[in-house]
């Protein structure tokens, strides 16, 4: 038995143009975080081991944000490929909507790095402005 609400709006499950904008926002967040972390760990344009050790949580958090942004970009590419070949079905749209929506929401609200450690944009150095920019995505649920 299918859900009539989902069936009625199956064409609205995903808008790849909206997802593309959300991916760009995620990449902008990673760029901002990269600058913030570099300011903390670099001396004379080079990463400093002592500073990296001191700010390892920020660097680790940046790695998580970069990984999430890359996953979103590749997921969009996967969907575009399926769309070009006429194989972007309702199932793939649901997978994309769930996965990308969850990743974008975690990027905005906090990515779990372990069972007891969550990294948030502000703890890695994001300004409130860049955080709001990501959160305004309709993909953040």
VMD Tcl script that builds the backbone (N, CA, C; Angstrom):
set m [mol new atoms 423]
animate dup $m
set s [atomselect $m all]
$s set {name element resname resid chain x y z} {
  {N N UNK 1 A 0.848 -1.173 0.000}
  {CA C UNK 1 A 0.000 0.000 0.000}
  {C C UNK 1 A 0.894 1.237 0.000}
  {N N UNK 2 A 0.688 2.087 -0.962}
  {CA C UNK 2 A 1.526 3.282 -1.041}
  {C C UNK 2 A 0.875 4.446 -0.303}
  {N N UNK 3 A 1.718 5.338 0.139}
  {CA C UNK 3 A 1.249 6.528 0.851}
  {C C UNK 3 A 0.723 7.519 -0.180}
  {N N UNK 4 A -0.570 7.889 -0.128}
  {CA C UNK 4 A -1.133 8.792 -1.134}
  {C C UNK 4 A -0.477 10.167 -1.123}
  {N N UNK 5 A -0.023 10.617 0.044}
  {CA C UNK 5 A 0.637 11.918 0.121}
  {C C UNK 5 A 1.951 11.895 -0.656}
  {N N UNK 6 A 2.718 10.822 -0.478}
  {CA C UNK 6 A 3.978 10.702 -1.212}
  {C C UNK 6 A 3.702 10.515 -2.696}
  {N N UNK 7 A 2.743 9.667 -3.035}
  {CA C UNK 7 A 2.426 9.432 -4.442}
  {C C UNK 7 A 1.977 10.714 -5.125}
  {N N UNK 8 A 1.177 11.510 -4.417}
  {CA C UNK 8 A 0.667 12.757 -4.985}
  {C C UNK 8 A 1.790 13.750 -5.269}
  {N N UNK 9 A 2.831 13.722 -4.465}
  {CA C UNK 9 A 3.916 14.686 -4.587}
  {C C UNK 9 A 5.226 14.037 -5.030}
  {N N UNK 10 A 5.153 12.910 -5.713}
  {CA C UNK 10 A 6.378 12.194 -6.061}
  {C C UNK 10 A 7.299 13.012 -6.954}
  {N N UNK 11 A 6.754 13.888 -7.783}
  {CA C UNK 11 A 7.604 14.721 -8.623}
  {C C UNK 11 A 8.284 15.822 -7.816}
  {N N UNK 12 A 7.761 16.102 -6.622}
  {CA C UNK 12 A 8.326 17.144 -5.767}
  {C C UNK 12 A 9.354 16.598 -4.784}
  {N N UNK 13 A 9.643 15.299 -4.847}
  {CA C UNK 13 A 10.561 14.712 -3.881}
  {C C UNK 13 A 11.920 15.382 -3.911}
  {N N UNK 14 A 12.354 15.744 -5.086}
  {CA C UNK 14 A 13.692 16.298 -5.204}
  {C C UNK 14 A 13.767 17.253 -6.377}
  {N N UNK 15 A 14.439 18.326 -6.161}
  {CA C UNK 15 A 14.731 19.287 -7.213}
  {C C UNK 15 A 16.246 19.387 -7.263}
  {N N UNK 16 A 16.837 18.851 -8.305}
  {CA C UNK 16 A 18.296 18.809 -8.381}
  {C C UNK 16 A 18.912 20.199 -8.423}
  {N N UNK 17 A 18.182 21.174 -8.951}
  {CA C UNK 17 A 18.699 22.550 -8.954}
  {C C UNK 17 A 18.798 23.078 -7.523}
  {N N UNK 18 A 17.811 22.760 -6.689}
  {CA C UNK 18 A 17.871 23.145 -5.274}
  {C C UNK 18 A 19.013 22.427 -4.565}
  {N N UNK 19 A 19.182 21.147 -4.876}
  {CA C UNK 19 A 20.269 20.390 -4.260}
  {C C UNK 19 A 21.618 20.964 -4.683}
  {N N UNK 20 A 21.716 21.376 -5.936}
  {CA C UNK 20 A 22.959 21.983 -6.416}
  {C C UNK 20 A 23.298 23.240 -5.601}
  {N N UNK 21 A 22.290 24.049 -5.310}
  {CA C UNK 21 A 22.502 25.245 -4.477}
  {C C UNK 21 A 22.933 24.848 -3.067}
  {N N UNK 22 A 22.314 23.819 -2.530}
  {CA C UNK 22 A 22.670 23.359 -1.186}
  {C C UNK 22 A 24.100 22.829 -1.150}
  {N N UNK 23 A 24.507 22.120 -2.198}
  {CA C UNK 23 A 25.885 21.624 -2.279}
  {C C UNK 23 A 26.856 22.801 -2.329}
  {N N UNK 24 A 26.522 23.823 -3.100}
  {CA C UNK 24 A 27.377 25.016 -3.167}
  {C C UNK 24 A 27.486 25.676 -1.793}
  {N N UNK 25 A 26.401 25.701 -1.044}
  {CA C UNK 25 A 26.437 26.268 0.312}
  {C C UNK 25 A 27.313 25.425 1.228}
  {N N UNK 26 A 27.215 24.120 1.103}
  {CA C UNK 26 A 28.054 23.235 1.916}
  {C C UNK 26 A 29.528 23.449 1.582}
  {N N UNK 27 A 29.830 23.598 0.294}
  {CA C UNK 27 A 31.210 23.842 -0.114}
  {C C UNK 27 A 31.703 25.202 0.383}
  {N N UNK 28 A 30.820 26.202 0.397}
  {CA C UNK 28 A 31.185 27.520 0.925}
  {C C UNK 28 A 31.469 27.433 2.423}
  {N N UNK 29 A 30.694 26.631 3.129}
  {CA C UNK 29 A 30.941 26.434 4.552}
  {C C UNK 29 A 32.313 25.806 4.766}
  {N N UNK 30 A 32.642 24.784 3.981}
  {CA C UNK 30 A 33.950 24.131 4.108}
  {C C UNK 30 A 35.077 25.117 3.796}
  {N N UNK 31 A 34.891 25.958 2.797}
  {CA C UNK 31 A 35.915 26.962 2.474}
  {C C UNK 31 A 36.116 27.922 3.647}
  {N N UNK 32 A 35.025 28.350 4.273}
  {CA C UNK 32 A 35.122 29.247 5.428}
  {C C UNK 32 A 35.791 28.547 6.609}
  {N N UNK 33 A 35.433 27.300 6.836}
  {CA C UNK 33 A 36.046 26.542 7.926}
  {C C UNK 33 A 37.530 26.313 7.669}
  {N N UNK 34 A 37.887 26.063 6.414}
  {CA C UNK 34 A 39.292 25.858 6.057}
  {C C UNK 34 A 40.116 27.097 6.391}
  {N N UNK 35 A 39.590 28.263 6.047}
  {CA C UNK 35 A 40.290 29.517 6.375}
  {C C UNK 35 A 40.429 29.687 7.882}
  {N N UNK 36 A 39.363 29.405 8.606}
  {CA C UNK 36 A 39.390 29.567 10.063}
  {C C UNK 36 A 40.396 28.618 10.707}
  {N N UNK 37 A 40.402 27.367 10.266}
  {CA C UNK 37 A 41.337 26.394 10.836}
  {C C UNK 37 A 42.769 26.742 10.436}
  {N N UNK 38 A 42.970 27.151 9.193}
  {CA C UNK 38 A 44.316 27.537 8.745}
  {C C UNK 38 A 44.859 28.691 9.581}
  {N N UNK 39 A 43.998 29.625 9.939}
  {CA C UNK 39 A 44.435 30.754 10.774}
  {C C UNK 39 A 44.917 30.271 12.141}
  {N N UNK 40 A 44.349 29.173 12.618}
  {CA C UNK 40 A 44.736 28.638 13.927}
  {C C UNK 40 A 45.964 27.734 13.878}
  {N N UNK 41 A 46.182 27.039 12.763}
  {CA C UNK 41 A 47.242 26.023 12.750}
  {C C UNK 41 A 48.452 26.375 11.891}
  {N N UNK 42 A 48.385 27.468 11.150}
  {CA C UNK 42 A 49.496 27.813 10.259}
  {C C UNK 42 A 50.340 28.948 10.825}
  {N N UNK 43 A 51.622 28.837 10.568}
  {CA C UNK 43 A 52.571 29.886 10.910}
  {C C UNK 43 A 53.460 30.078 9.681}
  {N N UNK 44 A 53.549 31.311 9.213}
  {CA C UNK 44 A 54.342 31.631 8.016}
  {C C UNK 44 A 53.897 30.821 6.803}
  {N N UNK 45 A 52.595 30.618 6.682}
  {CA C UNK 45 A 52.042 29.926 5.518}
  {C C UNK 45 A 52.177 28.417 5.536}
  {N N UNK 46 A 52.673 27.857 6.614}
  {CA C UNK 46 A 52.859 26.408 6.723}
  {C C UNK 46 A 52.152 25.890 7.971}
  {N N UNK 47 A 51.635 24.671 7.876}
  {CA C UNK 47 A 51.033 24.052 9.059}
  {C C UNK 47 A 52.118 23.830 10.106}
  {N N UNK 48 A 51.823 24.214 11.319}
  {CA C UNK 48 A 52.755 24.069 12.436}
  {C C UNK 48 A 52.300 22.885 13.291}
  {N N UNK 49 A 53.212 21.935 13.526}
  {CA C UNK 49 A 52.838 20.714 14.255}
  {C C UNK 49 A 52.281 20.999 15.645}
  {N N UNK 50 A 52.907 21.905 16.349}
  {CA C UNK 50 A 52.444 22.217 17.709}
  {C C UNK 50 A 51.055 22.854 17.678}
  {N N UNK 51 A 50.840 23.757 16.725}
  {CA C UNK 51 A 49.520 24.387 16.607}
  {C C UNK 51 A 48.469 23.383 16.146}
  {N N UNK 52 A 48.866 22.483 15.255}
  {CA C UNK 52 A 47.938 21.442 14.802}
  {C C UNK 52 A 47.536 20.549 15.974}
  {N N UNK 53 A 48.497 20.197 16.794}
  {CA C UNK 53 A 48.196 19.385 17.983}
  {C C UNK 53 A 47.256 20.141 18.926}
  {N N UNK 54 A 47.523 21.415 19.109}
  {CA C UNK 54 A 46.702 22.244 20.001}
  {C C UNK 54 A 45.264 22.359 19.496}
  {N N UNK 55 A 45.108 22.432 18.174}
  {CA C UNK 55 A 43.787 22.634 17.561}
  {C C UNK 55 A 43.319 21.395 16.794}
  {N N UNK 56 A 43.725 20.218 17.256}
  {CA C UNK 56 A 43.403 18.991 16.517}
  {C C UNK 56 A 41.910 18.744 16.413}
  {N N UNK 57 A 41.129 19.155 17.398}
  {CA C UNK 57 A 39.677 18.949 17.325}
  {C C UNK 57 A 39.086 19.759 16.175}
  {N N UNK 58 A 39.555 20.997 16.008}
  {CA C UNK 58 A 39.085 21.817 14.886}
  {C C UNK 58 A 39.494 21.188 13.557}
  {N N UNK 59 A 40.736 20.727 13.468}
  {CA C UNK 59 A 41.210 20.112 12.222}
  {C C UNK 59 A 40.423 18.841 11.918}
  {N N UNK 60 A 40.159 18.051 12.939}
  {CA C UNK 60 A 39.377 16.830 12.766}
  {C C UNK 60 A 37.955 17.170 12.322}
  {N N UNK 61 A 37.378 18.197 12.940}
  {CA C UNK 61 A 36.040 18.642 12.550}
  {C C UNK 61 A 35.998 19.114 11.106}
  {N N UNK 62 A 37.025 19.855 10.701}
  {CA C UNK 62 A 37.114 20.305 9.304}
  {C C UNK 62 A 37.124 19.110 8.360}
  {N N UNK 63 A 37.868 18.072 8.715}
  {CA C UNK 63 A 37.917 16.873 7.863}
  {C C UNK 63 A 36.528 16.255 7.707}
  {N N UNK 64 A 35.756 16.230 8.785}
  {CA C UNK 64 A 34.393 15.703 8.699}
  {C C UNK 64 A 33.523 16.570 7.789}
  {N N UNK 65 A 33.618 17.894 7.954}
  {CA C UNK 65 A 32.823 18.786 7.107}
  {C C UNK 65 A 33.205 18.624 5.642}
  {N N UNK 66 A 34.491 18.530 5.365}
  {CA C UNK 66 A 34.944 18.364 3.980}
  {C C UNK 66 A 34.453 17.039 3.399}
  {N N UNK 67 A 34.475 15.991 4.211}
  {CA C UNK 67 A 33.994 14.681 3.759}
  {C C UNK 67 A 32.500 14.729 3.446}
  {N N UNK 68 A 31.725 15.361 4.304}
  {CA C UNK 68 A 30.289 15.487 4.058}
  {C C UNK 68 A 30.020 16.282 2.776}
  {N N UNK 69 A 30.717 17.393 2.598}
  {CA C UNK 69 A 30.508 18.217 1.398}
  {C C UNK 69 A 30.856 17.434 0.134}
  {N N UNK 70 A 31.931 16.670 0.177}
  {CA C UNK 70 A 32.320 15.866 -0.988}
  {C C UNK 70 A 31.286 14.778 -1.260}
  {N N UNK 71 A 30.765 14.170 -0.214}
  {CA C UNK 71 A 29.721 13.151 -0.376}
  {C C UNK 71 A 28.477 13.749 -1.020}
  {N N UNK 72 A 28.100 14.946 -0.594}
  {CA C UNK 72 A 26.950 15.625 -1.198}
  {C C UNK 72 A 27.192 15.907 -2.673}
  {N N UNK 73 A 28.390 16.386 -2.996}
  {CA C UNK 73 A 28.733 16.681 -4.392}
  {C C UNK 73 A 28.660 15.417 -5.250}
  {N N UNK 74 A 29.215 14.332 -4.751}
  {CA C UNK 74 A 29.203 13.074 -5.501}
  {C C UNK 74 A 27.791 12.502 -5.608}
  {N N UNK 75 A 26.985 12.676 -4.579}
  {CA C UNK 75 A 25.587 12.217 -4.635}
  {C C UNK 75 A 24.814 12.978 -5.701}
  {N N UNK 76 A 25.051 14.275 -5.783}
  {CA C UNK 76 A 24.424 15.080 -6.833}
  {C C UNK 76 A 24.881 14.597 -8.209}
  {N N UNK 77 A 26.165 14.312 -8.357}
  {CA C UNK 77 A 26.676 13.789 -9.628}
  {C C UNK 77 A 26.023 12.468 -10.004}
  {N N UNK 78 A 25.849 11.601 -9.022}
  {CA C UNK 78 A 25.174 10.320 -9.237}
  {C C UNK 78 A 23.757 10.557 -9.747}
  {N N UNK 79 A 23.044 11.484 -9.111}
  {CA C UNK 79 A 21.667 11.775 -9.521}
  {C C UNK 79 A 21.623 12.373 -10.923}
  {N N UNK 80 A 22.557 13.258 -11.228}
  {CA C UNK 80 A 22.602 13.861 -12.574}
  {C C UNK 80 A 22.838 12.784 -13.636}
  {N N UNK 81 A 23.719 11.844 -13.346}
  {CA C UNK 81 A 23.980 10.752 -14.291}
  {C C UNK 81 A 22.725 9.917 -14.504}
  {N N UNK 82 A 22.046 9.577 -13.421}
  {CA C UNK 82 A 20.800 8.809 -13.543}
  {C C UNK 82 A 19.741 9.598 -14.307}
  {N N UNK 83 A 19.679 10.897 -14.055}
  {CA C UNK 83 A 18.702 11.746 -14.735}
  {C C UNK 83 A 18.958 11.759 -16.244}
  {N N UNK 84 A 20.213 11.864 -16.642}
  {CA C UNK 84 A 20.565 11.906 -18.072}
  {C C UNK 84 A 20.182 10.624 -18.792}
  {N N UNK 85 A 20.263 9.505 -18.080}
  {CA C UNK 85 A 19.947 8.220 -18.705}
  {C C UNK 85 A 18.500 7.794 -18.467}
  {N N UNK 86 A 17.715 8.673 -17.844}
  {CA C UNK 86 A 16.314 8.365 -17.591}
  {C C UNK 86 A 16.102 7.340 -16.495}
  {N N UNK 87 A 17.093 7.154 -15.626}
  {CA C UNK 87 A 17.001 6.141 -14.580}
  {C C UNK 87 A 16.827 6.724 -13.176}
  {N N UNK 88 A 16.556 8.009 -13.080}
  {CA C UNK 88 A 16.348 8.626 -11.767}
  {C C UNK 88 A 14.899 8.374 -11.346}
  {N N UNK 89 A 14.695 7.235 -10.701}
  {CA C UNK 89 A 13.347 6.819 -10.308}
  {C C UNK 89 A 12.974 7.393 -8.943}
  {N N UNK 90 A 11.765 7.126 -8.554}
  {CA C UNK 90 A 11.261 7.570 -7.254}
  {C C UNK 90 A 12.131 7.024 -6.125}
  {N N UNK 91 A 12.572 5.786 -6.253}
  {CA C UNK 91 A 13.416 5.180 -5.219}
  {C C UNK 91 A 14.720 5.944 -5.057}
  {N N UNK 92 A 15.387 6.247 -6.166}
  {CA C UNK 92 A 16.638 6.997 -6.099}
  {C C UNK 92 A 16.409 8.405 -5.555}
  {N N UNK 93 A 15.278 9.007 -5.932}
  {CA C UNK 93 A 14.959 10.341 -5.412}
  {C C UNK 93 A 14.784 10.305 -3.897}
  {N N UNK 94 A 14.124 9.261 -3.401}
  {CA C UNK 94 A 13.947 9.128 -1.953}
  {C C UNK 94 A 15.288 8.934 -1.250}
  {N N UNK 95 A 16.139 8.090 -1.816}
  {CA C UNK 95 A 17.471 7.867 -1.247}
  {C C UNK 95 A 18.234 9.182 -1.181}
  {N N UNK 96 A 18.199 9.919 -2.267}
  {CA C UNK 96 A 18.907 11.195 -2.342}
  {C C UNK 96 A 18.335 12.204 -1.346}
  {N N UNK 97 A 17.020 12.295 -1.280}
  {CA C UNK 97 A 16.384 13.248 -0.369}
  {C C UNK 97 A 16.708 12.927 1.089}
  {N N UNK 98 A 16.658 11.668 1.445}
  {CA C UNK 98 A 16.943 11.272 2.827}
  {C C UNK 98 A 18.416 11.497 3.159}
  {N N UNK 99 A 19.293 10.985 2.317}
  {CA C UNK 99 A 20.727 11.091 2.589}
  {C C UNK 99 A 21.232 12.518 2.595}
  {N N UNK 100 A 20.893 13.263 1.562}
  {CA C UNK 100 A 21.377 14.646 1.470}
  {C C UNK 100 A 20.727 15.533 2.522}
  {N N UNK 101 A 19.450 15.327 2.766}
  {CA C UNK 101 A 18.781 16.107 3.803}
  {C C UNK 101 A 19.411 15.881 5.169}
  {N N UNK 102 A 19.727 14.636 5.473}
  {CA C UNK 102 A 20.355 14.319 6.762}
  {C C UNK 102 A 21.758 14.921 6.855}
  {N N UNK 103 A 22.554 14.774 5.808}
  {CA C UNK 103 A 23.917 15.319 5.847}
  {C C UNK 103 A 23.906 16.835 5.973}
  {N N UNK 104 A 23.043 17.506 5.235}
  {CA C UNK 104 A 22.981 18.969 5.319}
  {C C UNK 104 A 22.491 19.416 6.690}
  {N N UNK 105 A 21.540 18.701 7.239}
  {CA C UNK 105 A 21.064 19.043 8.583}
  {C C UNK 105 A 22.166 18.855 9.618}
  {N N UNK 106 A 22.937 17.788 9.483}
  {CA C UNK 106 A 24.044 17.570 10.410}
  {C C UNK 106 A 25.127 18.629 10.230}
  {N N UNK 107 A 25.386 19.031 9.002}
  {CA C UNK 107 A 26.382 20.084 8.788}
  {C C UNK 107 A 25.950 21.375 9.474}
  {N N UNK 108 A 24.666 21.645 9.484}
  {CA C UNK 108 A 24.161 22.863 10.118}
  {C C UNK 108 A 24.087 22.722 11.635}
  {N N UNK 109 A 23.688 21.557 12.120}
  {CA C UNK 109 A 23.427 21.406 13.545}
  {C C UNK 109 A 24.469 20.661 14.341}
  {N N UNK 110 A 25.281 19.864 13.684}
  {CA C UNK 110 A 26.322 19.121 14.380}
  {C C UNK 110 A 26.547 17.753 13.769}
  {N N UNK 111 A 27.805 17.459 13.460}
  {CA C UNK 111 A 28.187 16.166 12.892}
  {C C UNK 111 A 28.750 15.300 14.018}
  {N N UNK 112 A 28.195 14.109 14.212}
  {CA C UNK 112 A 28.758 13.226 15.235}
  {C C UNK 112 A 30.094 12.645 14.755}
  {N N UNK 113 A 31.166 12.966 15.490}
  {CA C UNK 113 A 32.489 12.433 15.138}
  {C C UNK 113 A 32.763 11.133 15.887}
  {N N UNK 114 A 32.073 10.929 16.976}
  {CA C UNK 114 A 32.154 9.692 17.749}
  {C C UNK 114 A 30.880 9.614 18.590}
  {N N UNK 115 A 30.815 8.636 19.452}
  {CA C UNK 115 A 29.615 8.494 20.285}
  {C C UNK 115 A 29.457 9.642 21.270}
  {N N UNK 116 A 30.546 10.307 21.600}
  {CA C UNK 116 A 30.486 11.365 22.610}
  {C C UNK 116 A 30.972 12.715 22.110}
  {N N UNK 117 A 31.267 12.831 20.833}
  {CA C UNK 117 A 31.858 14.062 20.308}
  {C C UNK 117 A 31.092 14.533 19.071}
  {N N UNK 118 A 30.581 15.750 19.145}
  {CA C UNK 118 A 29.858 16.355 18.026}
  {C C UNK 118 A 30.571 17.639 17.653}
  {N N UNK 119 A 30.799 17.826 16.362}
  {CA C UNK 119 A 31.416 19.066 15.893}
  {C C UNK 119 A 30.331 19.917 15.247}
  {N N UNK 120 A 30.319 21.185 15.615}
  {CA C UNK 120 A 29.355 22.141 15.068}
  {C C UNK 120 A 30.112 23.223 14.316}
  {N N UNK 121 A 29.446 23.908 13.398}
  {CA C UNK 121 A 30.158 24.920 12.603}
  {C C UNK 121 A 30.917 25.935 13.457}
  {N N UNK 122 A 30.303 26.408 14.520}
  {CA C UNK 122 A 30.955 27.404 15.365}
  {C C UNK 122 A 32.177 26.876 16.088}
  {N N UNK 123 A 32.188 25.585 16.411}
  {CA C UNK 123 A 33.338 25.023 17.124}
  {C C UNK 123 A 34.539 24.825 16.210}
  {N N UNK 124 A 34.316 24.928 14.909}
  {CA C UNK 124 A 35.414 24.837 13.946}
  {C C UNK 124 A 35.794 26.227 13.439}
  {N N UNK 125 A 34.975 27.218 13.742}
  {CA C UNK 125 A 35.332 28.589 13.385}
  {C C UNK 125 A 34.410 29.284 12.412}
  {N N UNK 126 A 33.239 28.716 12.130}
  {CA C UNK 126 A 32.320 29.359 11.182}
  {C C UNK 126 A 31.648 30.563 11.830}
  {N N UNK 127 A 31.477 31.584 11.049}
  {CA C UNK 127 A 30.748 32.758 11.528}
  {C C UNK 127 A 29.253 32.471 11.491}
  {N N UNK 128 A 28.507 33.258 12.211}
  {CA C UNK 128 A 27.052 33.118 12.209}
  {C C UNK 128 A 26.492 33.342 10.806}
  {N N UNK 129 A 27.109 34.231 10.035}
  {CA C UNK 129 A 26.638 34.529 8.680}
  {C C UNK 129 A 26.712 33.290 7.788}
  {N N UNK 130 A 27.834 32.595 7.789}
  {CA C UNK 130 A 27.969 31.416 6.918}
  {C C UNK 130 A 27.074 30.290 7.424}
  {N N UNK 131 A 26.909 30.196 8.729}
  {CA C UNK 131 A 26.014 29.186 9.291}
  {C C UNK 131 A 24.584 29.425 8.831}
  {N N UNK 132 A 24.120 30.661 8.907}
  {CA C UNK 132 A 22.758 30.992 8.464}
  {C C UNK 132 A 22.581 30.700 6.983}
  {N N UNK 133 A 23.614 30.944 6.205}
  {CA C UNK 133 A 23.557 30.702 4.763}
  {C C UNK 133 A 23.259 29.226 4.486}
  {N N UNK 134 A 23.928 28.335 5.197}
  {CA C UNK 134 A 23.681 26.906 5.006}
  {C C UNK 134 A 22.295 26.532 5.518}
  {N N UNK 135 A 21.933 27.027 6.675}
  {CA C UNK 135 A 20.676 26.640 7.296}
  {C C UNK 135 A 19.469 27.050 6.461}
  {N N UNK 136 A 19.595 28.088 5.637}
  {CA C UNK 136 A 18.475 28.548 4.827}
  {C C UNK 136 A 18.145 27.585 3.686}
  {N N UNK 137 A 18.957 26.594 3.488}
  {CA C UNK 137 A 18.675 25.605 2.454}
  {C C UNK 137 A 17.401 24.844 2.801}
  {N N UNK 138 A 16.548 24.628 1.816}
  {CA C UNK 138 A 15.320 23.867 2.071}
  {C C UNK 138 A 15.640 22.400 2.352}
  {N N UNK 139 A 16.881 22.021 2.122}
  {CA C UNK 139 A 17.292 20.642 2.352}
  {C C UNK 139 A 17.540 20.343 3.817}
  {N N UNK 140 A 17.783 21.372 4.617}
  {CA C UNK 140 A 17.997 21.152 6.048}
  {C C UNK 140 A 16.649 20.924 6.704}
  {N N UNK 141 A 16.461 19.752 7.234}
  {CA C UNK 141 A 15.167 19.390 7.814}
  {C C UNK 141 A 15.240 19.294 9.323}
}
mol reanalyze $m
mol bondsrecalc $m
mol representation Tube
mol addrep $m
